[in-house]
């Protein structure tokens, strides 16, 4: 499934990596035998059910947690041989931990990203300030520069966190659940910003997320960790078509629907409905029926109700010998809710 990448394009890679927790006299391995490649200029999303080790992998790749076995290579160098200060110039990390507040504005927070070059107490020159300004601009946070971090919303703080990582001027950026506490518009905006930065700046960018839909839409490549500690790598479309999403995420109450590219709940239907029509009205009619507990069928004899959709202003519903016409999907849904169905 994986495309072969030349070493020149590889910003970070692993060989036989095992991740988990070492308790001294015992170790708990979460995943092993991981041979990973994170190319420069690609936006990669890391997916997996809770407890499969996504955060542990991010922390291991960043050097914040020692791997149990195997090698991590940064720009072709053994991670362990790189001094900490030099590592900070190669890889930056954005975690879900709360930002330090204090009496600090967003500009000062982003300026912390320059410490691998200036030191904690070192002075910054014009090049440092230019990098800070660029980082704020890159994430759309220039207008936040003089605001106190404590006054920022969750979405604004995430932008500042990412700007701080950008200020480090690294070629590898690792982000652990940066969209976890954001509303949908802010999640979409942040995913777009990160993808564009990976492409325009040649960043190797790895982001862990539970948002499968956005990962499918924005990622150049997916890493999918399953409950057995195996990691699947590939293009989003290839993984979606292969059925591997279903194997990793499906439950007794959730199905992967490859035709729509999304998951859907599947309560056991008591009644079935047939829908005749095309386009957006038919799509949302089917969604409404499934939400109301109907199963969908093509067999008119098995359907308790049949719905013909002529256009956005006409729904014709047949139930037994009776026919009803509605001028909107709202009217049809309200009729279905009010009807006394024999179950």
KOLPADREN-84395 format. One line per 4 residues: number of its first residue (from 1); their letters; for each residue x, y negated, z negated of C-alpha. Coordinates in nm, 2 decimals. Last residue first. Layout:
N
NUM	a	X:Y:Z | ...
This chain:
343
343	xxxx	-4.43:0.20:-1.55 | -4.75:0.06:-1.42 | -4.68:-0.30:-1.35 | -4.88:-0.58:-1.50
339	xxxx	-4.79:-0.87:-1.28 | -4.69:-1.20:-1.45 | -4.32:-1.15:-1.40 | -4.36:-1.05:-1.04
335	xxxx	-4.59:-1.35:-0.98 | -4.33:-1.58:-1.14 | -4.06:-1.43:-0.92 | -4.27:-1.49:-0.61
331	xxxx	-4.35:-1.85:-0.70 | -3.98:-1.93:-0.77 | -3.88:-1.76:-0.44 | -4.09:-2.02:-0.26
327	xxxx	-4.40:-2.05:-0.04 | -4.57:-1.73:-0.16 | -4.79:-1.48:0.02 | -4.98:-1.19:-0.15
323	xxxx	-5.09:-0.87:0.00 | -5.30:-0.60:-0.16 | -5.35:-0.24:-0.04 | -5.06:-0.10:-0.25
319	xxxx	-4.84:-0.40:-0.34 | -4.73:-0.60:-0.04 | -4.54:-0.93:-0.09 | -4.51:-1.18:0.19
315	xxxx	-4.24:-1.44:0.11 | -4.26:-1.76:0.32 | -4.08:-2.09:0.28 | -3.71:-2.00:0.32
311	xxxx	-3.79:-1.79:0.62 | -4.00:-1.48:0.71 | -3.92:-1.27:0.41 | -4.10:-0.94:0.38
307	xxxx	-4.13:-0.79:0.03 | -4.25:-0.44:-0.04 | -4.37:-0.33:-0.38 | -4.38:0.01:-0.56
303	xxxx	-4.14:0.14:-0.31 | -4.09:0.51:-0.26 | -4.31:0.53:0.05 | -4.14:0.23:0.20
299	xxxx	-3.81:0.40:0.19 | -3.53:0.14:0.23 | -3.48:0.12:-0.15 | -3.37:-0.13:-0.41
295	xxxx	-3.41:-0.06:-0.78 | -3.62:-0.30:-0.98 | -3.51:-0.42:-1.33 | -3.59:-0.79:-1.31
291	xxxx	-3.22:-0.87:-1.24 | -3.23:-0.62:-0.96 | -3.53:-0.79:-0.81 | -3.38:-1.14:-0.84
287	xxxx	-3.06:-1.03:-0.67 | -3.26:-0.87:-0.39 | -3.45:-1.20:-0.34 | -3.12:-1.39:-0.36
283	xxxx	-2.97:-1.19:-0.06 | -3.30:-1.20:0.13 | -3.33:-1.58:0.11 | -2.96:-1.62:0.20
279	xxxx	-2.97:-1.43:0.53 | -3.19:-1.15:0.64 | -3.54:-1.00:0.58 | -3.72:-0.69:0.47
275	xxxx	-3.69:-0.60:0.10 | -3.81:-0.27:-0.04 | -3.87:-0.24:-0.41 | -3.82:0.04:-0.66
271	xxxx	-3.96:0.10:-1.01 | -3.83:0.23:-1.34 | -3.48:0.12:-1.26 | -3.19:0.26:-1.47
267	xxxx	-2.98:-0.05:-1.56 | -2.71:-0.11:-1.30 | -2.50:-0.42:-1.37 | -2.32:-0.56:-1.08
263	xxxx	-1.95:-0.60:-0.99 | -1.84:-0.81:-0.69 | -1.70:-0.79:-0.34 | -2.05:-0.80:-0.18
259	xxxx	-2.02:-0.48:0.03 | -1.77:-0.33:-0.21 | -2.02:-0.32:-0.49 | -1.83:-0.22:-0.81
255	xxxx	-2.08:-0.07:-1.06 | -2.14:-0.16:-1.43 | -2.35:0.01:-1.70 | -2.19:0.35:-1.71
251	xxxx	-1.85:0.18:-1.66 | -1.66:0.07:-1.35 | -1.34:-0.13:-1.41 | -1.04:0.08:-1.31
247	xxxx	-1.18:0.35:-1.08 | -1.42:0.10:-0.91 | -1.14:-0.15:-0.85 | -0.94:0.14:-0.69
243	xxxx	-1.21:0.19:-0.43 | -0.97:0.14:-0.14 | -1.17:-0.15:0.00 | -1.12:-0.38:-0.29
239	xxxx	-0.75:-0.28:-0.33 | -0.68:-0.36:0.04 | -0.88:-0.69:0.03 | -0.69:-0.81:-0.28
235	xxxx	-0.34:-0.73:-0.13 | -0.15:-0.47:-0.32 | -0.01:-0.35:-0.65 | -0.16:-0.08:-0.88
231	xxxx	-0.01:-0.05:-1.23 | -0.04:0.27:-1.43 | -0.07:0.25:-1.81 | -0.35:0.51:-1.83
227	xxxx	-0.62:0.24:-1.90 | -0.55:0.07:-1.57 | -0.32:-0.23:-1.49 | -0.41:-0.41:-1.16
223	xxxx	-0.14:-0.63:-0.99 | -0.30:-0.83:-0.72 | -0.15:-1.02:-0.42 | -0.21:-1.36:-0.25
219	xxxx	-0.46:-1.44:-0.52 | -0.74:-1.70:-0.46 | -1.07:-1.52:-0.38 | -1.01:-1.18:-0.53
215	xxxx	-0.86:-1.35:-0.85 | -1.16:-1.58:-0.86 | -1.40:-1.28:-0.86 | -1.21:-1.07:-1.10
211	xxxx	-1.19:-1.34:-1.38 | -1.03:-1.14:-1.66 | -0.70:-1.31:-1.59 | -0.32:-1.28:-1.60
207	xxxx	-0.13:-1.52:-1.38 | 0.20:-1.46:-1.20 | 0.36:-1.74:-1.00 | 0.67:-1.70:-0.79
203	xxxx	0.70:-2.06:-0.69 | 0.80:-2.17:-0.33 | 0.69:-2.52:-0.41 | 0.41:-2.56:-0.15
199	xxxx	0.28:-2.20:-0.17 | 0.30:-2.14:-0.54 | 0.17:-2.50:-0.60 | -0.13:-2.44:-0.38
195	xxxx	-0.22:-2.12:-0.56 | -0.18:-2.29:-0.90 | -0.40:-2.59:-0.80 | -0.67:-2.37:-0.65
191	xxxx	-0.68:-2.15:-0.96 | -0.71:-2.46:-1.18 | -0.99:-2.61:-0.98 | -1.19:-2.28:-0.97
187	xxxx	-1.15:-2.24:-1.35 | -1.25:-2.61:-1.41 | -1.57:-2.56:-1.20 | -1.65:-2.24:-1.39
183	xxxx	-1.60:-2.36:-1.74 | -1.27:-2.32:-1.91 | -1.18:-2.12:-2.22 | -1.00:-1.82:-2.06
179	xxxx	-0.86:-2.01:-1.75 | -0.49:-2.00:-1.86 | -0.52:-1.62:-1.94 | -0.14:-1.56:-1.97
175	xxxx	0.07:-1.76:-1.72 | 0.41:-1.67:-1.59 | 0.61:-1.92:-1.37 | 0.92:-1.82:-1.17
171	xxxx	1.11:-2.07:-0.97 | 1.18:-2.30:-1.26 | 1.17:-2.68:-1.26 | 1.12:-2.70:-1.64
167	xxxx	0.87:-2.99:-1.57 | 0.64:-2.73:-1.40 | 0.60:-2.56:-1.74 | 0.51:-2.89:-1.90
163	xxxx	0.26:-2.96:-1.62 | 0.11:-2.62:-1.68 | 0.05:-2.70:-2.05 | -0.08:-3.05:-1.96
159	xxxx	-0.33:-2.89:-1.72 | -0.44:-2.65:-1.99 | -0.48:-2.93:-2.23 | -0.71:-3.11:-1.98
155	xxxx	-0.93:-2.80:-1.94 | -0.96:-2.75:-2.31 | -1.05:-3.12:-2.36 | -0.80:-3.37:-2.47
151	xxxx	-0.81:-3.59:-2.78 | -0.55:-3.39:-2.98 | -0.31:-3.43:-2.69 | -0.32:-3.80:-2.74
147	xxxx	-0.37:-3.99:-2.41 | -0.08:-4.17:-2.24 | -0.02:-3.93:-1.96 | -0.39:-3.82:-1.91
143	xxxx	-0.44:-4.03:-1.59 | -0.15:-3.85:-1.42 | -0.32:-3.51:-1.49 | -0.40:-3.39:-1.14
139	xxxx	-0.19:-3.08:-1.17 | 0.08:-3.20:-0.93 | 0.06:-3.56:-1.06 | 0.16:-3.46:-1.41
135	xxxx	0.45:-3.25:-1.28 | 0.57:-3.53:-1.04 | 0.57:-3.78:-1.33 | 0.77:-3.53:-1.55
131	xxxx	1.02:-3.46:-1.26 | 1.07:-3.84:-1.20 | 1.13:-3.89:-1.57 | 1.40:-3.62:-1.57
127	xxxx	1.56:-3.76:-1.25 | 1.57:-4.11:-1.40 | 1.76:-3.99:-1.71 | 1.66:-3.82:-2.02
123	xxxx	1.84:-3.84:-2.35 | 1.93:-3.53:-2.55 | 1.77:-3.45:-2.88 | 1.60:-3.12:-2.79
119	xxxx	1.85:-3.04:-2.51 | 1.87:-3.24:-2.18 | 1.85:-2.97:-1.92 | 1.67:-2.68:-2.10
115	xxxx	1.48:-2.96:-2.29 | 1.30:-3.09:-1.97 | 0.98:-2.90:-2.04 | 0.94:-3.10:-2.36
111	xxxx	0.87:-3.40:-2.14 | 0.53:-3.25:-2.07 | 0.43:-3.29:-2.43 | 0.57:-3.65:-2.44
107	xxxx	0.36:-3.74:-2.14 | 0.05:-3.58:-2.29 | 0.07:-3.80:-2.60 | 0.21:-3.68:-2.93
103	xxxx	0.12:-3.77:-3.29 | 0.07:-3.41:-3.40 | -0.07:-3.17:-3.16 | 0.12:-2.84:-3.09
99	xxxx	-0.06:-2.67:-2.80 | -0.28:-2.38:-2.89 | -0.16:-2.03:-2.79 | -0.31:-1.91:-2.46
95	xxxx	0.04:-1.88:-2.31 | 0.21:-2.07:-2.03 | 0.57:-1.95:-1.95 | 0.86:-2.08:-1.75
91	xxxx	1.13:-1.88:-1.58 | 1.47:-1.97:-1.43 | 1.58:-2.29:-1.61 | 1.47:-2.14:-1.94
87	xxxx	1.67:-1.83:-1.86 | 1.98:-2.05:-1.84 | 1.93:-2.18:-2.19 | 1.86:-1.82:-2.32
83	xxxx	2.19:-1.68:-2.17 | 2.14:-1.44:-1.88 | 2.28:-1.09:-1.93 | 1.96:-0.94:-2.06
79	xxxx	1.76:-1.05:-1.75 | 2.00:-0.86:-1.52 | 2.05:-1.09:-1.22 | 1.88:-1.05:-0.88
75	xxxx	1.70:-1.38:-0.90 | 1.57:-1.26:-1.24 | 1.59:-0.88:-1.28 | 1.41:-0.69:-1.55
71	xxxx	1.54:-0.34:-1.63 | 1.39:-0.03:-1.79 | 1.30:0.08:-2.14 | 1.10:-0.03:-2.44
67	xxxx	1.08:-0.39:-2.32 | 1.18:-0.67:-2.56 | 0.91:-0.94:-2.62 | 0.95:-1.31:-2.55
63	xxxx	1.18:-1.23:-2.25 | 0.93:-1.37:-2.00 | 0.87:-1.04:-1.83 | 0.80:-0.88:-2.17
59	xxxx	0.55:-1.15:-2.27 | 0.36:-1.12:-1.95 | 0.36:-0.74:-1.97 | 0.23:-0.75:-2.33
55	xxxx	-0.04:-1.00:-2.23 | -0.16:-0.76:-1.96 | -0.13:-0.45:-2.18 | -0.43:-0.23:-2.11
51	xxxx	-0.62:-0.34:-2.42 | -0.90:-0.52:-2.24 | -0.96:-0.41:-1.89 | -0.71:-0.50:-1.61
47	xxxx	-0.60:-0.78:-1.38 | -0.27:-0.96:-1.31 | -0.30:-1.22:-1.04 | -0.01:-1.30:-0.80
43	xxxx	0.04:-1.64:-0.63 | 0.32:-1.60:-0.39 | 0.60:-1.84:-0.28 | 0.88:-1.64:-0.42
39	xxxx	0.80:-1.27:-0.45 | 0.71:-1.09:-0.77 | 0.82:-0.72:-0.73 | 0.73:-0.45:-0.98
35	xxxx	0.86:-0.10:-1.05 | 0.68:0.00:-1.36 | 0.76:0.34:-1.49 | 0.59:0.28:-1.82
31	xxxx	0.27:0.13:-1.97 | 0.15:0.09:-2.32 | 0.42:0.27:-2.51 | 0.39:0.27:-2.89
27	xxxx	0.73:0.32:-3.06 | 0.84:0.49:-3.38 | 1.11:0.46:-3.65 | 1.17:0.09:-3.56
23	xxxx	0.82:-0.03:-3.49 | 0.89:-0.08:-3.11 | 0.58:-0.21:-2.93 | 0.49:-0.16:-2.57
19	xxxx	0.63:-0.20:-2.22 | 0.83:0.04:-2.00 | 1.00:-0.09:-1.69 | 1.15:0.17:-1.45
15	xxxx	1.29:-0.11:-1.23 | 1.16:-0.46:-1.25 | 1.16:-0.76:-1.02 | 1.16:-1.14:-1.03
11	xxxx	1.23:-1.40:-0.76 | 1.22:-1.16:-0.46 | 1.23:-1.32:-0.12 | 1.60:-1.28:-0.06
7	xxxx	1.58:-0.92:-0.18 | 1.36:-0.83:0.12 | 1.00:-0.73:0.05 | 0.83:-0.41:0.17
3	xxx	0.46:-0.45:0.18 | 0.28:-0.24:-0.08 | 0.00:0.00:0.00
